[in-house]
Amino acid sequence: MEALTQAPHLMLAVVHPEDVGAVRRRVSRMAADSGVEGALVPKLELVVTELATNLVRHAAGGGSVLARVDGNGGVEVLSVDGGPGIRDVSLALSGDGAGGGADGGLGCGLAAVRRLADDFDVYTAWGRGTVVLARFSPDVEAAPLRRWGGVSVALDGGEECGDGWAIAESDGRTTALVVDGLGHGSGAAPAARAATTAFLDDADGDLEALAHRIHAAMRATRGGAAALCRLDPRRRSAEFVGVGNVAGRLLGGEGSQMMLSHNGTLGTELAPPRIRRMSYALDGAGALVMSSDGVRDGFELSAHPGLLEHDPLVVAAAIHSACSRGTDDATVVVVRPMAEDAA
């Protein structure tokens, strides 16, 4: 069984030209502090500079750069804005990177970002915005196939987040956890860590029993809400256990199917709240989406044509950008079901 938890993203606003250098230095320092391979850092700095510069020049009101070091020593960088979008992505990716831009930029744009990154994706919807993803890996050949991804951001954009999430894969099944500690930031973070640790200890177990283990683990903290979902492609089913305000839904071409979470809070009382496993059909589902209370319901997939064809991390970033409340830590996790024949 492969099971791992994921760190939150730094979220750095980019509005003014002077923000470009500040963001580059902050991401570079994050990489150095986390022991990222030195050869990756110059490429990372160049890509962050280019993405941030594009936000200043082309995004209405600027945007954000999100960055984190993953569990394999690689780095994820996302550029997210709310519009206007890119009319012709192919043209934007056709630059040859020769020479400097007349307006002081690097003159290489998204074409250079794609060339420098080990993994690259871009999604844009005219009038709604753009998400650009660049990944850097110390071992490209060993990098996993990305069927899942998530964006988790603290309220202040920093490193202490009261949300947490984790993923486990075993025997063709994928199990996901999203937890939302009561409150936000450093005060809620111990609750999220307790839940993810309990999950990693027995991620392949029965979901109801696992929810009880998480409840017990959170007793020493302020508690919180959590949801577990297991995608089983052989059975074409999704099992879901939710307590509190963590949402789950299956997105597909015909809309979305909400999953039922029960009222209650894990970890605050000796007796656990109501814990019940629900089952849903996977037929027609293009992705599982789980989110904390910092993300409001109502994402309109129809307004984002072709989004589910993109990297799950790009999907998560687009949902986070459109639906983050801005008043709490916010997490969106997206899992693309494994094909039945592959399982």
Protein Blocks (a to p, Z undefined) as FASTA:
>chain_A
ZZdddddddddddfbfklmmmmmmmmmmmmmmnopafklmmmmmmmmmmmmmmmmmmmgh
iaaddddddfkopacdddddebjbjfblmlmmmpghiajdfkopnonmjmlmmmmpmbdc
ddddehiaccddddddfblklpccdfbdcddddfkopabdfbdcddddeehiacdddddd
ehehjllmmmmmmmmmmmmmmmmbcfklmmmmmmmmmmmmnbdadddddddfklopacdd
dehjddcddddfkbcadddddeddehkambdcddddddddfehpabdcdddfkbcghiaf
klmghklmpcfklmmmmmmmmmogolaccdddddddddfklZZ
